Amino acid sequence: MSSPSIENLWSNLWAARFGFEDVRLRFELGGKEFDNSVQSVPRFLQAHRRASTVADALFRESCIGVVAWNGRLPDPAGLPDEVDDGFVALQSTGFHAPQISEWQAVLYPDPGEEADVWDVRSYDMGPDKIVRDTLLWHVVASEMPIYPSAPVVAFLIDPSKSVMMHIYDDRGMDVSAYDAATLHGLYAGFADWLLDYDRERMAKLF
């Protein structure tokens, strides 16, 4: 089962951040005002709200979720007994969307290390905000004491616009495209959330 268009679009946009054609906006999510150790809930809420708000602006009609798992066992908190699969952990918390395709990929290439191969699946989430925000919950919570939390990496893609959102965790996320003009509305509309130390590079895109 494969869908070359989704796989290739994801692969090209993901690889672009390592090259010269880095058309990417970088956002702060949790920010500096809330500490993860003593203010984890406010920090999580702010990070999730920001990611969801930017997603609202990007994915009004269609959204493909690309989810990657490398075999790491889920934390059992908040999950049914004996769940040992990241995709099952995600689905057991309410993430339900038709699967489109499946492939394997190296997410973080390192010439000096053995390749860590991830299982990757794509899902058609359409305009369903609840499904989309359920996926956002897991990736924002991945490095926080917030549960349940499936050990997955996730991307949101609009194939018609060739734009992709990647949330690292509660700290930040990137939005990538082939054409800087596609991102100009986000750049202007969410300027206060952009990552400060990367503002000079982002300004040069426009």
Solvent accessible surface area in square Angstrom, and as a share of the most:
residue,aa,sasa,rsa
1,M,153,0.68
2,S,79,0.51
3,S,21,0.14
4,P,86,0.54
5,S,80,0.51
6,I,13,0.07
7,E,50,0.23
8,N,82,0.42
9,L,18,0.09
10,W,8,0.03
11,S,46,0.30
12,N,80,0.41
13,L,2,0.01
14,W,13,0.05
15,A,55,0.43
16,A,28,0.22
17,R,45,0.16
18,F,119,0.50
19,G,41,0.40
20,F,212,0.88
21,E,134,0.60
22,D,25,0.13
23,V,18,0.11
24,R,27,0.10
25,L,0,0.00
26,R,48,0.18
27,F,3,0.01
28,E,35,0.16
29,L,0,0.00
30,G,0,0.00
31,G,13,0.12
32,K,163,0.69
33,E,100,0.45
34,F,56,0.23
35,D,70,0.36
36,N,47,0.24
37,S,97,0.62
38,V,121,0.69
39,Q,67,0.30
40,S,20,0.13
41,V,84,0.48
42,P,54,0.34
43,R,25,0.09
44,F,8,0.03
45,L,110,0.55
46,Q,18,0.08
47,A,0,0.00
48,H,33,0.15
49,R,128,0.47
50,R,29,0.11
51,A,0,0.00
52,S,9,0.06
53,T,47,0.27
54,V,0,0.00
55,A,0,0.00
56,D,59,0.31
57,A,28,0.21
58,L,10,0.05
59,F,8,0.03
60,R,170,0.62
61,E,148,0.66
62,S,41,0.26
63,C,2,0.01
64,I,15,0.08
65,G,0,0.00
66,V,0,0.00
67,V,0,0.00
68,A,0,0.00
69,W,30,0.11
70,N,54,0.28
71,G,42,0.40
72,R,134,0.49
73,L,122,0.61
74,P,12,0.07
75,D,62,0.32
76,P,109,0.68
77,A,39,0.31
78,G,64,0.61
79,L,20,0.10
80,P,73,0.46
81,D,133,0.69
82,E,170,0.76
83,V,28,0.16
84,D,92,0.48
85,D,34,0.18
86,G,0,0.00
87,F,3,0.01
88,V,72,0.41
89,A,0,0.00
90,L,1,0.00
91,Q,58,0.26
92,S,49,0.32
93,T,41,0.24
94,G,35,0.34
95,F,1,0.00
96,H,127,0.57
97,A,22,0.17
98,P,94,0.59
99,Q,63,0.28
100,I,55,0.28
101,S,0,0.00
102,E,63,0.28
103,W,23,0.08
104,Q,120,0.53
105,A,19,0.15
106,V,56,0.32
107,L,0,0.00
108,Y,109,0.41
109,P,84,0.53
110,D,76,0.39
111,P,147,0.92
112,G,68,0.66
113,E,123,0.55
114,E,166,0.74
115,A,62,0.48
116,D,74,0.38
117,V,76,0.44
118,W,21,0.08
119,D,45,0.24
120,V,0,0.00
121,R,55,0.20
122,S,0,0.00
123,Y,4,0.01
124,D,61,0.32
125,M,7,0.03
126,G,17,0.16
127,P,103,0.65
128,D,63,0.33
129,K,93,0.39
130,I,134,0.68
131,V,14,0.08
132,R,10,0.04
133,D,25,0.13
134,T,26,0.15
135,L,0,0.00
136,L,1,0.00
137,W,85,0.30
138,H,1,0.01
139,V,2,0.01
140,V,0,0.00
141,A,0,0.00
142,S,32,0.21
143,E,109,0.49
144,M,12,0.06
145,P,72,0.45
146,I,20,0.10
147,Y,101,0.39
148,P,31,0.20
149,S,13,0.08
150,A,0,0.00
151,P,8,0.05
152,V,7,0.04
153,V,25,0.14
154,A,1,0.00
155,F,0,0.00
156,L,0,0.00
157,I,0,0.00
158,D,6,0.03
159,P,52,0.33
160,S,101,0.65
161,K,96,0.41
162,S,27,0.18
163,V,0,0.00
164,M,4,0.02
165,M,0,0.00
166,H,7,0.03
167,I,2,0.01
168,Y,78,0.30
169,D,5,0.03
170,D,4,0.02
171,R,154,0.56
172,G,8,0.08
173,M,1,0.00
174,D,4,0.02
175,V,0,0.00
176,S,10,0.07
177,A,5,0.04
178,Y,114,0.44
179,D,80,0.42
180,A,20,0.15
181,A,74,0.57
182,T,57,0.33
183,L,0,0.00
184,H,92,0.41
185,G,54,0.52
186,L,11,0.05
187,Y,56,0.21
188,A,65,0.51
189,G,56,0.54
190,F,38,0.16
191,A,40,0.31
192,D,132,0.68
193,W,42,0.15
194,L,3,0.02
195,L,28,0.14
196,D,86,0.45
197,Y,170,0.64
198,D,19,0.10
199,R,86,0.31
200,E,127,0.57
201,R,65,0.24
202,M,0,0.00
203,A,50,0.39
204,K,156,0.66
205,L,46,0.23
206,F,86,0.36
